[in-house]
Amino acid sequence: EATLAADSASVDALKSGVELTLKQLNAGFEKANLREINPAGERFDPHQHQAISMLPSDKEPNTVINVLQKGYTLYDRVIRPALVTVSEPRDA
């Protein structure tokens, strides 16, 4: 609220404030045992990932090539799967 109320806030000051807020949020997540699922480059796992689309790629089929939204686990239970794009083989 203080940042939004400031009339002369610079971009650097706003960025610094957002970074500090994110750091504090991550510390709170850590205390609550809330873990991030960010599976870029990993093999697709339907228990932790939700595939939104498949794209032809040179990578091995069923590899996560793009993470659209990170997922989260709470005490090793998925509370929000990661939304991902998965590779499919290129047509020969």
ZAMARGU-4260 file (C-alpha; in steps of 0.2 Angstrom, whole numbers, plus 5000, padded with zeros to 4 digits):
<rodrens>
0) 5000/5000/5000 | 5014/5012/5004 | 5022/5008/4987 | 5006/5011/4978 | 5003/5028/4987
5) 5020/5035/4983 | 5019/5047/4969 | 5037/5047/4964 | 5042/5028/4965 | 5055/5023/4952
10) 5055/5007/4942 | 5070/5001/4952 | 5062/5005/4969 | 5046/4995/4963 | 5057/4980/4957
15) 5066/4980/4974 | 5050/4980/4984 | 5043/4966/4973 | 5059/4955/4975 | 5059/4958/4994
20) 5040/4953/4995 | 5044/4937/4985 | 5058/4933/4996 | 5047/4934/5011 | 5033/4924/5003
25) 5046/4910/4999 | 5052/4910/5017 | 5034/4908/5022 | 5031/4894/5010 | 5047/4885/5016
30) 5040/4886/5034 | 5023/4879/5029 | 5032/4865/5019 | 5024/4871/5003 | 5036/4866/4989
35) 5036/4873/4971 | 5034/4861/4956 | 5044/4868/4942 | 5047/4853/4930 | 5056/4862/4915
40) 5066/4848/4906 | 5060/4834/4916 | 5049/4819/4910 | 5030/4822/4910 | 5022/4815/4926
45) 5003/4815/4926 | 5003/4815/4945 | 5011/4832/4946 | 5009/4840/4929 | 4994/4845/4918
50) 4998/4845/4900 | 4990/4860/4891 | 4998/4856/4874 | 5010/4846/4864 | 5023/4853/4852
55) 5035/4845/4840 | 5052/4845/4847 | 5070/4838/4845 | 5069/4833/4864 | 5064/4816/4869
60) 5045/4813/4868 | 5035/4817/4884 | 5048/4829/4890 | 5042/4846/4898 | 5048/4859/4886
65) 5038/4874/4894 | 5031/4878/4911 | 5016/4889/4909 | 5012/4889/4928 | 5022/4882/4942
70) 5013/4869/4953 | 5014/4867/4972 | 5015/4852/4984 | 5010/4853/5003 | 5018/4839/5013
75) 5022/4830/4997 | 5004/4830/4991 | 5000/4840/4975 | 4988/4854/4978 | 4991/4862/4961
80) 4998/4853/4946 | 5011/4862/4935 | 5003/4868/4919 | 5015/4862/4905 | 5019/4860/4887
85) 5025/4843/4882 | 5036/4838/4868 | 5030/4826/4854 | 5041/4817/4841 | 5044/4827/4825
90) 5036/4818/4809 | 5050/4810/4799
</rodrens>
